[in-house]
Amino acid sequence: MEFTAKMLADLLHGTVDGDENIKVSSFSKIEKGTPGSLTFLSNMKYVQYIYTTKASIVLVNSDFKPEKPIEATLLRVPNAYEALAQLMQMYNAAIASRPQGIEQPCHIAEGVEIHDDAYVGAFAYIAKGVTVGKNFLCYPQVYIGENVTIGDNVTLYPGVKIYHGCVLGNNVTLHAGCVVGSDGFGFAPKADGTFDKIPQIGNVVIQDDVEIGANTTIDRSTMGSTVIEKGVKLDNLIQVAHNCVVGSNTVIAAQVGLAGSTILGKNCFVGGQAGFAGHMTVPDNCTFAAKTGVTHKITEPGTYVGSYVMPKTKFFKAHVLFGRLPEIYKDLEDLKKLVAEMKQNENNK
């Protein structure tokens, strides 16, 4: 498939700087652009490549101002990254072959209705009482426990496991190895040093438009529900413990851990390997840098950094001082000695 710059501009409501008839048929990175490909510039860290790229068309933000001549045709749009995502989604939908039908061997319990447009891969297991919506894609070796409810346009990639009683909304995607509804980590210590398991009798509710990465685990609640709200995007290898709530449109990067009953607000961004102690509450519109450790309640929106979490500005001020601690300590010791000498001299008078 080939598209001219003008066709793409009409589609994206953008404007063309350069040859509006130039054609592209593929995508490329800006630093490795090739003729006939489309690339993009949204992070100014890569701006130097726009002057040397061989790509035919470059998506840029409307306010981009080049500092020297550019060989490529520029396609100006309000948000280059968002426009790229839109084009790639369309391209993927056009070239992807959608599987359909029920492969064997697999197990679908009696009474479970599967729509004609569905796909169920080999060795999948769908237990009794499961409800499945339209346009269902269930790849091989998926397990769906009893009384699970699944909405429309849900995709479960190979090896997904969904325990009994959990609920998935519409337009949900779970990537390979994702586990939803495993037991929360609940044990009561006994006097003899052993532990009694606390039954986890709740479930997990995943609302509409959620995508969850490979090998991420979401524990069922002790009581009530662990909730992943609408529009949440979770990366690979994330742990969401029992009774957590992840607010709508929050984005979490890989290897983050949320201990039990953590409540994250809406529109939050969490960097990789950040950790949240149990029973933490975080308001809407917070950003946490990679490896941030949240051990106390956050009350104000903002950007937070550090293993002992604090506001970003305060952290960087402290970080500058941290590198000078040996010198500061020496100066302090010298000052203490000087004060002691002055006191001694005063006493000798």
KOLDO-140491 format. One record per residue (C-alpha): residue number from 1; chain; x, y, z. Coordinates in nm, 3 decimals, m for minus. Last residue first. Layout:
! residues N
[NUM, A, [X, Y, Z]]
...
! end
This chain:
! residues 349
[349, A, [3.983, 3.409, 8.090]]
[348, A, [4.029, 3.034, 8.066]]
[347, A, [3.659, 2.969, 8.015]]
[346, A, [3.650, 3.191, 7.708]]
[345, A, [3.954, 3.013, 7.563]]
[344, A, [3.782, 2.679, 7.615]]
[343, A, [3.460, 2.809, 7.453]]
[342, A, [3.658, 2.933, 7.154]]
[341, A, [3.841, 2.600, 7.128]]
[340, A, [3.511, 2.409, 7.133]]
[339, A, [3.366, 2.637, 6.865]]
[338, A, [3.671, 2.577, 6.646]]
[337, A, [3.650, 2.200, 6.697]]
[336, A, [3.281, 2.204, 6.606]]
[335, A, [3.359, 2.410, 6.294]]
[334, A, [3.626, 2.165, 6.185]]
[333, A, [3.379, 1.877, 6.232]]
[332, A, [3.117, 2.062, 6.029]]
[331, A, [3.364, 2.141, 5.751]]
[330, A, [3.461, 1.772, 5.737]]
[329, A, [3.094, 1.667, 5.721]]
[328, A, [3.024, 1.918, 5.443]]
[327, A, [3.320, 1.788, 5.244]]
[326, A, [3.210, 1.424, 5.285]]
[325, A, [2.844, 1.521, 5.212]]
[324, A, [2.918, 1.696, 4.882]]
[323, A, [2.754, 1.436, 4.656]]
[322, A, [2.450, 1.433, 4.884]]
[321, A, [2.414, 1.809, 4.855]]
[320, A, [2.330, 1.788, 4.485]]
[319, A, [2.086, 1.505, 4.559]]
[318, A, [1.910, 1.713, 4.822]]
[317, A, [1.838, 1.989, 4.570]]
[316, A, [1.733, 1.723, 4.319]]
[315, A, [1.492, 1.565, 4.568]]
[314, A, [1.337, 1.897, 4.674]]
[313, A, [1.260, 1.984, 4.313]]
[312, A, [1.112, 1.639, 4.241]]
[311, A, [0.881, 1.620, 4.542]]
[310, A, [0.980, 1.348, 4.788]]
[309, A, [0.991, 0.968, 4.791]]
[308, A, [1.249, 0.794, 5.002]]
[307, A, [1.372, 0.575, 4.718]]
[306, A, [1.367, 0.890, 4.512]]
[305, A, [1.148, 1.100, 4.282]]
[304, A, [0.799, 1.248, 4.277]]
[303, A, [0.627, 1.462, 4.014]]
[302, A, [0.309, 1.639, 4.119]]
[301, A, [m0.044, 1.599, 4.255]]
[300, A, [m0.068, 1.655, 4.633]]
[299, A, [m0.149, 1.422, 4.923]]
[298, A, [0.089, 1.128, 4.885]]
[297, A, [0.060, 0.880, 5.173]]
[296, A, [0.382, 0.719, 5.287]]
[295, A, [0.623, 0.451, 5.169]]
[294, A, [0.647, 0.527, 4.798]]
[293, A, [0.980, 0.406, 4.661]]
[292, A, [1.082, 0.560, 4.328]]
[291, A, [1.282, 0.322, 4.113]]
[290, A, [1.187, 0.503, 3.789]]
[289, A, [1.025, 0.843, 3.839]]
[288, A, [0.673, 0.878, 3.980]]
[287, A, [0.420, 1.109, 3.814]]
[286, A, [0.097, 1.215, 3.984]]
[285, A, [m0.217, 1.339, 3.811]]
[284, A, [m0.481, 1.199, 4.047]]
[283, A, [m0.412, 1.141, 4.415]]
[282, A, [m0.207, 0.852, 4.561]]
[281, A, [m0.323, 0.644, 4.857]]
[280, A, [m0.091, 0.388, 5.016]]
[279, A, [m0.237, 0.089, 5.200]]
[278, A, [0.066, m0.130, 5.130]]
[277, A, [0.401, 0.008, 5.021]]
[276, A, [0.436, 0.123, 4.662]]
[275, A, [0.736, 0.037, 4.445]]
[274, A, [0.890, 0.189, 4.132]]
[273, A, [1.080, m0.057, 3.915]]
[272, A, [0.991, 0.124, 3.590]]
[271, A, [0.829, 0.466, 3.596]]
[270, A, [0.472, 0.535, 3.709]]
[269, A, [0.248, 0.785, 3.530]]
[268, A, [m0.084, 0.889, 3.687]]
[267, A, [m0.395, 0.991, 3.495]]
[266, A, [m0.641, 0.877, 3.765]]
[265, A, [m0.542, 0.798, 4.120]]
[264, A, [m0.350, 0.500, 4.253]]
[263, A, [m0.495, 0.317, 4.553]]
[262, A, [m0.269, 0.064, 4.724]]
[261, A, [m0.473, m0.197, 4.911]]
[260, A, [m0.202, m0.464, 4.902]]
[259, A, [0.142, m0.383, 4.765]]
[258, A, [0.186, m0.233, 4.419]]
[257, A, [0.506, m0.344, 4.246]]
[256, A, [0.652, m0.195, 3.928]]
[255, A, [0.866, m0.420, 3.710]]
[254, A, [0.764, m0.262, 3.378]]
[253, A, [0.601, 0.078, 3.328]]
[252, A, [0.264, 0.192, 3.465]]
[251, A, [0.015, 0.419, 3.282]]
[250, A, [m0.297, 0.558, 3.453]]
[249, A, [m0.590, 0.627, 3.221]]
[248, A, [m0.846, 0.538, 3.490]]
[247, A, [m0.729, 0.481, 3.845]]
[246, A, [m0.552, 0.164, 3.958]]
[245, A, [m0.729, 0.021, 4.264]]
[244, A, [m0.557, m0.237, 4.483]]
[243, A, [m0.759, m0.488, 4.687]]
[242, A, [m0.505, m0.767, 4.643]]
[241, A, [m0.166, m0.698, 4.486]]
[240, A, [m0.075, m0.558, 4.144]]
[239, A, [0.262, m0.698, 4.034]]
[238, A, [0.404, m0.577, 3.702]]
[237, A, [0.617, m0.790, 3.472]]
[236, A, [0.518, m0.634, 3.139]]
[235, A, [0.358, m0.290, 3.100]]
[234, A, [0.017, m0.181, 3.229]]
[233, A, [m0.209, 0.061, 3.040]]
[232, A, [m0.526, 0.183, 3.216]]
[231, A, [m0.811, 0.310, 2.994]]
[230, A, [m1.096, 0.227, 3.229]]
[229, A, [m1.016, 0.118, 3.584]]
[228, A, [m0.818, m0.180, 3.707]]
[227, A, [m1.000, m0.288, 4.021]]
[226, A, [m0.916, m0.548, 4.287]]
[225, A, [m1.262, m0.640, 4.406]]
[224, A, [m1.465, m0.702, 4.723]]
[223, A, [m1.304, m0.923, 4.986]]
[222, A, [m0.952, m1.061, 5.001]]
[221, A, [m0.907, m0.922, 4.652]]
[220, A, [m0.785, m1.115, 4.350]]
[219, A, [m0.425, m1.062, 4.252]]
[218, A, [m0.315, m0.900, 3.924]]
[217, A, [m0.005, m1.051, 3.768]]
[216, A, [0.192, m0.918, 3.469]]
[215, A, [0.364, m1.186, 3.266]]
[214, A, [0.315, m1.003, 2.935]]
[213, A, [0.155, m0.661, 2.934]]
[212, A, [m0.195, m0.544, 3.023]]
[211, A, [m0.414, m0.331, 2.797]]
[210, A, [m0.734, m0.171, 2.930]]
[209, A, [m1.004, m0.017, 2.709]]
[208, A, [m1.298, m0.111, 2.933]]
[207, A, [m1.279, m0.213, 3.301]]
[206, A, [m1.082, m0.493, 3.462]]
[205, A, [m1.251, m0.629, 3.774]]
[204, A, [m1.056, m0.878, 3.986]]
[203, A, [m1.223, m1.104, 4.241]]
[202, A, [m1.303, m1.146, 4.610]]
[201, A, [m1.279, m1.459, 4.828]]
[200, A, [m0.911, m1.457, 4.910]]
[199, A, [m0.894, m1.706, 5.195]]
[198, A, [m0.653, m1.600, 5.472]]
[197, A, [m0.383, m1.864, 5.501]]
[196, A, [m0.279, m1.942, 5.858]]
[195, A, [0.088, m1.885, 5.934]]
[194, A, [0.352, m2.049, 6.154]]
[193, A, [0.550, m1.880, 6.431]]
[192, A, [0.392, m2.073, 6.718]]
[191, A, [0.173, m1.778, 6.815]]
[190, A, [0.018, m1.762, 6.470]]
[189, A, [0.078, m1.515, 6.187]]
[188, A, [m0.217, m1.452, 5.951]]
[187, A, [m0.142, m1.497, 5.580]]
[186, A, [m0.270, m1.297, 5.282]]
[185, A, [m0.080, m1.259, 4.957]]
[184, A, [m0.372, m1.221, 4.715]]
[183, A, [m0.471, m1.534, 4.532]]
[182, A, [m0.454, m1.540, 4.152]]
[181, A, [m0.725, m1.335, 3.983]]
[180, A, [m0.563, m1.231, 3.655]]
[179, A, [m0.241, m1.387, 3.529]]
[178, A, [m0.069, m1.252, 3.216]]
[177, A, [0.148, m1.512, 3.044]]
[176, A, [0.109, m1.367, 2.697]]
[175, A, [m0.062, m1.031, 2.665]]
[174, A, [m0.406, m0.933, 2.794]]
[173, A, [m0.606, m0.697, 2.573]]
[172, A, [m0.939, m0.544, 2.682]]
[171, A, [m1.172, m0.373, 2.434]]
[170, A, [m1.484, m0.430, 2.645]]
[169, A, [m1.482, m0.522, 3.014]]
[168, A, [m1.317, m0.815, 3.187]]
[167, A, [m1.466, m0.961, 3.507]]
[166, A, [m1.318, m1.224, 3.740]]
[165, A, [m1.528, m1.496, 3.899]]
[164, A, [m1.285, m1.782, 3.861]]
[163, A, [m0.920, m1.729, 3.766]]
[162, A, [m0.799, m1.585, 3.435]]
[161, A, [m0.477, m1.733, 3.297]]
[160, A, [m0.316, m1.604, 2.977]]
[159, A, [m0.086, m1.860, 2.813]]
[158, A, [m0.113, m1.738, 2.458]]
[157, A, [m0.275, m1.396, 2.400]]
[156, A, [m0.622, m1.305, 2.525]]
[155, A, [m0.796, m1.047, 2.306]]
[154, A, [m1.129, m0.891, 2.405]]
[153, A, [m1.347, m0.712, 2.149]]
[152, A, [m1.670, m0.746, 2.348]]
[151, A, [m1.690, m0.825, 2.720]]
[150, A, [m1.568, m1.122, 2.924]]
[149, A, [m1.735, m1.251, 3.241]]
[148, A, [m1.566, m1.534, 3.434]]
[147, A, [m1.806, m1.776, 3.598]]
[146, A, [m1.561, m2.064, 3.621]]
[145, A, [m1.200, m2.021, 3.513]]
[144, A, [m1.055, m1.913, 3.179]]
[143, A, [m0.724, m2.079, 3.084]]
[142, A, [m0.543, m1.978, 2.762]]
[141, A, [m0.320, m2.244, 2.608]]
[140, A, [m0.368, m2.129, 2.248]]
[139, A, [m0.506, m1.782, 2.164]]
[138, A, [m0.849, m1.653, 2.263]]
[137, A, [m0.975, m1.377, 2.034]]
[136, A, [m1.335, m1.269, 2.102]]
[135, A, [m1.516, m1.050, 1.847]]
[134, A, [m1.841, m1.056, 2.045]]
[133, A, [m1.876, m1.117, 2.417]]
[132, A, [m1.801, m1.423, 2.629]]
[131, A, [m1.979, m1.540, 2.943]]
[130, A, [m1.818, m1.823, 3.141]]
[129, A, [m2.047, m2.036, 3.358]]
[128, A, [m1.855, m2.355, 3.299]]
[127, A, [m1.483, m2.344, 3.224]]
[126, A, [m1.302, m2.235, 2.908]]
[125, A, [m0.975, m2.421, 2.849]]
[124, A, [m0.751, m2.343, 2.550]]
[123, A, [m0.543, m2.632, 2.419]]
[122, A, [m0.577, m2.517, 2.056]]
[121, A, [m0.690, m2.164, 1.990]]
[120, A, [m1.038, m2.017, 2.027]]
[119, A, [m1.131, m1.755, 1.766]]
[118, A, [m1.462, m1.573, 1.773]]
[117, A, [m1.677, m1.436, 1.488]]
[116, A, [m1.936, m1.714, 1.527]]
[115, A, [m1.999, m1.619, 1.888]]
[114, A, [m1.906, m1.863, 2.166]]
[113, A, [m2.181, m1.963, 2.406]]
[112, A, [m2.079, m2.154, 2.718]]
[111, A, [m2.352, m2.404, 2.807]]
[110, A, [m2.131, m2.709, 2.813]]
[109, A, [m1.772, m2.622, 2.892]]
[108, A, [m1.534, m2.533, 2.612]]
[107, A, [m1.223, m2.749, 2.610]]
[106, A, [m0.959, m2.738, 2.335]]
[105, A, [m0.809, m2.992, 2.096]]
[104, A, [m0.890, m2.868, 1.846]]
[103, A, [m0.922, m2.522, 1.698]]
[102, A, [m1.237, m2.312, 1.714]]
[101, A, [m1.294, m2.059, 1.439]]
[100, A, [m1.126, m1.737, 1.332]]
[99, A, [m0.776, m1.598, 1.304]]
[98, A, [m0.736, m1.232, 1.205]]
[97, A, [m0.472, m1.172, 0.940]]
[96, A, [m0.292, m0.847, 1.008]]
[95, A, [m0.205, m0.630, 0.709]]
[94, A, [m0.485, m0.370, 0.719]]
[93, A, [m0.528, m0.365, 1.096]]
[92, A, [m0.154, m0.314, 1.140]]
[91, A, [m0.151, m0.024, 0.897]]
[90, A, [m0.448, 0.144, 1.064]]
[89, A, [m0.292, 0.106, 1.408]]
[88, A, [0.040, 0.232, 1.269]]
[87, A, [m0.127, 0.544, 1.128]]
[86, A, [m0.303, 0.628, 1.455]]
[85, A, [0.011, 0.569, 1.660]]
[84, A, [0.207, 0.797, 1.427]]
[83, A, [m0.055, 1.070, 1.467]]
[82, A, [m0.030, 1.047, 1.846]]
[81, A, [0.347, 1.075, 1.831]]
[80, A, [0.334, 1.371, 1.592]]
[79, A, [0.084, 1.574, 1.795]]
[78, A, [m0.083, 1.877, 1.631]]
[77, A, [0.023, 1.763, 1.281]]
[76, A, [0.283, 1.886, 1.033]]
[75, A, [0.388, 1.647, 0.757]]
[74, A, [0.740, 1.743, 0.655]]
[73, A, [0.884, 1.632, 0.321]]
[72, A, [1.244, 1.516, 0.356]]
[71, A, [1.550, 1.714, 0.241]]
[70, A, [1.557, 1.948, 0.539]]
[69, A, [1.725, 2.290, 0.526]]
[68, A, [1.855, 2.442, 0.853]]
[67, A, [1.725, 2.541, 1.197]]
[66, A, [1.389, 2.373, 1.153]]
[65, A, [1.090, 2.516, 1.343]]
[64, A, [0.842, 2.260, 1.482]]
[63, A, [0.514, 2.424, 1.588]]
[62, A, [0.286, 2.181, 1.405]]
[61, A, [0.453, 1.877, 1.557]]
[60, A, [0.647, 1.664, 1.313]]
[59, A, [0.575, 1.359, 1.096]]
[58, A, [0.865, 1.303, 0.858]]
[57, A, [0.811, 1.194, 0.498]]
[56, A, [1.057, 1.048, 0.246]]
[55, A, [1.295, 0.891, 0.496]]
[54, A, [1.663, 0.947, 0.410]]
[53, A, [1.730, 1.118, 0.742]]
[52, A, [2.011, 1.374, 0.754]]
[51, A, [1.850, 1.698, 0.875]]
[50, A, [1.582, 1.517, 1.077]]
[49, A, [1.856, 1.322, 1.254]]
[48, A, [1.972, 1.617, 1.462]]
[47, A, [1.627, 1.642, 1.623]]
[46, A, [1.658, 1.310, 1.802]]
[45, A, [1.663, 1.447, 2.158]]
[44, A, [1.377, 1.667, 2.043]]
[43, A, [1.138, 1.380, 2.109]]
[42, A, [0.840, 1.396, 1.873]]
[41, A, [1.006, 1.341, 1.536]]
[40, A, [0.848, 1.091, 1.297]]
[39, A, [0.920, 0.845, 1.018]]
[38, A, [0.759, 0.752, 0.687]]
[37, A, [0.933, 0.530, 0.434]]
[36, A, [0.976, 0.545, 0.055]]
[35, A, [1.345, 0.630, 0.077]]
[34, A, [1.502, 0.489, 0.394]]
[33, A, [1.520, 0.626, 0.747]]
[32, A, [1.769, 0.482, 0.992]]
[31, A, [1.805, 0.779, 1.231]]
[30, A, [1.436, 0.865, 1.192]]
[29, A, [1.324, 0.510, 1.261]]
[28, A, [1.128, 0.364, 0.970]]
[27, A, [0.773, 0.304, 0.849]]
[26, A, [0.654, 0.166, 0.515]]
[25, A, [0.475, 0.245, 0.186]]
[24, A, [0.551, 0.613, 0.126]]
[23, A, [0.474, 0.839, m0.170]]
[22, A, [0.573, 1.197, m0.258]]
[21, A, [0.280, 1.389, m0.407]]
[20, A, [0.266, 1.662, m0.138]]
[19, A, [0.630, 1.751, m0.204]]
[18, A, [0.742, 1.992, 0.068]]
[17, A, [0.580, 2.123, 0.385]]
[16, A, [0.246, 1.944, 0.410]]
[15, A, [m0.037, 2.027, 0.651]]
[14, A, [m0.228, 1.808, 0.895]]
[13, A, [m0.584, 1.690, 0.944]]
[12, A, [m0.454, 1.334, 0.993]]
[11, A, [m0.637, 1.176, 0.699]]
[10, A, [m0.606, 1.481, 0.476]]
[9, A, [m0.236, 1.507, 0.559]]
[8, A, [m0.190, 1.136, 0.487]]
[7, A, [m0.347, 1.170, 0.143]]
[6, A, [m0.139, 1.480, 0.072]]
[5, A, [0.184, 1.305, 0.172]]
[4, A, [0.102, 1.029, m0.074]]
[3, A, [0.011, 0.679, 0.036]]
[2, A, [0.124, 0.344, m0.095]]
[1, A, [0.000, 0.000, 0.000]]
! end
